[in-house]
C-alpha cells in the first residue's frame, strides 16, 4: 500500500499544475458534468483534481491556495448533490477555513466564498435535520455578508434562516426573518424575490394554522407574480391557494385555483407540476362527489407523472384512483389500480431509496399477496386490522398442510407491508398511522459464519494458476469485504490500480471508497491483461465506463450464479465445502480486521453499513474466537 501511495504521488507530481488556467479548465469540466447530472463522473473527476492540487501544493503558482480551497468547496457541492450531506460537511469546512485564511490576508473574492461555503454547510445540516447547527451556519454567513455590505446575499441568507425556523416550528421568528428578507428585496428593487418572501410568509402562517393571514400573503405573492408575468410563480401561488381553500372547506374555490394552476403548467409544459395539481384537484372533486371529473383528472395526472417514476406521486395517484373505483362500486377497476399503485411504489423504492433488485422482487410478491388476500383489498386503508389478520394467518404454527412462513420470510413480508403503510400515511392517503400498530416479528440473532485466517489462505490459494478470473474475484471479495452484487456491478473505471482503491455503490445507493491490497491488485492486473482483454476483443464489448470488471465466457457481465460457482469450486478444492459462500469472505474480512485491532467505526465505513449495530455483530464473533483461544491455551480453562 505504501509503495502504491508513493507511486501515485510521483504521478501527480509529474503532472503538477503550473497555471491557474489549467485548473479553471478542469474545474469548468466538472461543473458541466454536475449540471448534466453526471454525478458519479463529477465525483471521480473532483477526487482526481483534489489529489493533483494537494500534490502540487499552495505555492505551485500564485492562485494555487485559492484553487485548493475551491476544489474542497466543489467536492462538498458534488457530495451534497448526490445526497451525501454528511460526507459533504468535511470538505465544506476545509473550504471555509482556507477561504477565510485568504480573506484575512485581504482577498475579497475569498471572503465571499467563505460565506458561500458556510451557506452550503447550512444547507447540508438542514438536510440532515440538524436544524440549530444549520441556523448557526446561516447566521455566520449573514454576518460575513453584512460586514462586506453584500445586501442581496444578506437577504437570501435570511430567507434560508427563516426556512430553518419554520422547520423548527418557531413561527414568530420565521415571520420576522421573512419580513426582513422581503423588505430588503423591496429596497433592492427585486419584485420576484419579494413575491417569494410573501409566499414563504404564507407557508409559515398556514403551517401555524392561521389561514386568513396565509391567504392574504399568498394573494400578495400572486398579485406581484401576475404583474411580473412570472407564470411559474403564479402556478405556485395558485396551488397553495387551492390547497389552503381545501383545508378551509371552500372546495369549489379550491377547484378553481387548482384548475388554473394546472392550466398554467400545461402552457409551461411542466408535466411534474401539472400532475401534482391534477392529483390535488381530483382529491377535491372526490370530496364533492364529482366522480367522473375526478377520474378524468386522475388519469391525466398518471399520464403526467409516469415520466417521473422516481417520485412518490405516481404511486399516490394510482392509490387515489383505487379509492375512487372502490367508492363507486368498481371492484375490478379498483384491483387493477391497486396493482399499478404497488408497481409505482416499488419504482419509488428502487430509485429513491436505492433498494436492490432482489429486494424489490421480494416486496412485489409480498405486497401482491397482501393486496389479493381476502378482505385486505376492501378494508386495507381503514386501519391495522387487515394487516394484522393477514400476518397472523401466515405465522408458522407447525401445520402440515399449511406450515406458514419461515421467521425470516414473515419478517420481510411484515417489513414490506409496514413500509407500504408508512408511506401511505405520510402521503396523506390514509387517516390512520397503521405502521405504528404493526410490530415486526422478532428474529433470532445469528452469528455470521466466518473462516479463520488460515482457512482463507487455503481458499484463496485454491484456484489453479490458469484460473485468473477465479483468483481475481476471490482476492477482491476478501481484500475489500464486498457483497457479491457490489463486486459484480463494478466497471473498470470504479477501480484505481494506481490509487489502490475501489469505488463501490452499496445498499441504499450509498457510495464508499475501499482500499485494495497489493496481492489482490496483482491478481486483478493478471486478469485484466490476460483473459479479460481477450474476452473484450472477441465479443466486441462496448467499453462504457471501461466495461464490466468481471466478464463471463459469453462476454457479458459475470452473473451471480457464476460467482457462487467460483467460490464453491475453490472451497471444495480447499476442503472447505458445505459452509462457504461469497458472503463468508465479507464476514471473514470484517472479523479479521477487528481481531487485528481495527476500530469498529472504520470497519462500518469499509462495509458500507448504515448502522453501527449491524457491524457490532462481528464483535460477538471475535468474542467467541477469544473464548476458544482461552479454552485451548489456559491451563485452568
Secondary structure, 3 states (H helix, E strand, C coil): CHHHHHHHHHHHHHCCCCCHHHHHHHHHHHHHHHHCCCHHHHHHHHHHHHHHHHHHCCCCCCCHHHHHHHHHHHHHHHHHHCCCHHHHHHHHHHHHHHHHHHHHCCCHHHHHHHHHHHHHHHHHHHHCCCHHHHHHHHHHHHHHHHHCCCHHHHHHHHHHHHHHHHHCCCHHHHHHHHHHHHHHHHHHCCHHHHHHHHHHHHHHHHHCCCHHHHHHHHHHHHHHHHHCCCHHHHHHHHHHHHHHHHHCCCHHHHHHHHHHHHHHHHHCCCHHHHHHHHHHHHHHHHHCCCHHHHHHHHHHHHHHHHHHCCCCHHHHHHHHHHHHHHHCCCHHHHHHHHHHHHHHHHHHHHHCCCCCHHHHHHHHHHHHHHHHCCCHHHHCCCCCHHHHHHHHHCECCCCCCCCCECHHHHHHHHHHHHHHHHHHHHCCCCCCCHHHHCCCCCCCCCCCCCCCHHHHHHHHCCCCCCCHHHHHHHHHHHHHCCCHHHHHCCEHHHEECCCCEEEEECHHHCEEEEECCHHHHHHHHHHHHHHHHHHHHHCCCCCHHHCECCECCCCCECCHHHHHHHHHHHHHHCCCCCCCCHHHHHHHHHHHHHHCCCCHHHHHHHHCCCCHHHHHHHHHHHHHHHHHHHHHHCCCC
